[in-house]
Amino acid sequence: NGGTPARRGTSVAVVDIKFIFDKLQFFKDSMDRLKKENEAFEASVREEEASLRKRLEELKALTPGSEPFKRLEEDIAKTRTQVQLDIQRKQKERVEQEALLYHRAYGQITERIQAFADKFGIDLVLQHSRQEIDPSKPDTVIRGLNRLVVFQRSSDITDFILDEMNRTTGGAPPRPVQPAQGDNQVGRTQPRPGPTPGPMKR
C-alpha cells in the first residue's frame, strides 16, 4: 500500500551504569574524600575513648561518694553520651552525603546518555552488566540470571559515556561526538538512515 508510511525501526543501545560509577573519576575522588573525613573522625573518637579510659582509672583512685568522685563520674557520663551522639550524627551524615553523591552522579550520567542518544537517534538504552558469571561466586550467578540484556552485539555505549564524562568533569575540554566510519550500527529492529556512534564495543 503506497499510502501507508513505513514502520520506523527502534534503535537500541546498552550501558553498564555500575561500571561507570566504578571508573568515574570525580565520583571516586568525592567518595575518597568522604572516606578520609570518616577516618579522621574515627581517629578522634579513639582518642576520646582513650581519654575516657584514663579518667576511669582516675575514678578508681577516688573515694566513692566524695565530691571529686561525683564530679568526675558525672563528667565521664556526659562525655560518653556526647561521644555516642557524635557517632550517630556522623553515621547519619555519611549516609546522606553518599546518597547525595550517588544521586548527583547518576543524574549527570543519565544526562550524558540522553545527549548521546539524541545525537545518534537512539530510542532505547537498557541497563547492561559486563560482569562475567563466576560459578565459584554464587552472587555473580544470581545477578547473571537476572540480567535484563541476555545478548547484545556492538551496542554497548559504556566506554564512550565514561570517557566523555572523565574528560569533561576532569576539567579537560569536551571531545565532540563523532560518528564512526563504516557500518558499525547500533542494534535496531529495522534499519533507518542516519549517523551511527563509533565507540560501540562488544
Salt bridges, closest charged atoms under 4 A:
ASP22 OD2 - LYS18 NZ 2.96
GLU48 OE2 - ARG55 NH2 3.51
GLU57 OE2 - LYS60 NZ 3.36
GLU74 OE2 - LYS78 NZ 3.29
ASP75 OD2 - ARG55 NH1 2.31
ASP86 OD1 - ARG89 NH2 3.87
GLU93 OE2 - ARG89 NH1 3.23
GLU96 OE2 - LYS92 NZ 2.55
GLU98 OE2 - ARG94 NE 3.17
ASP123 OD1 - ARG8 NH2 2.92
ASP123 OD2 - ARG192 NH2 3.36
ASP139 OD2 - ARG143 NH2 3.32
ASP156 OD2 - ARG130 NE 2.98
ASP159 OD1 - ARG130 NH1 3.09
ASP163 OD2 - ARG167 NE 3.09
ASP163 OD2 - ARG175 NH2 2.68
GLU164 OE2 - ARG175 NE 3.48
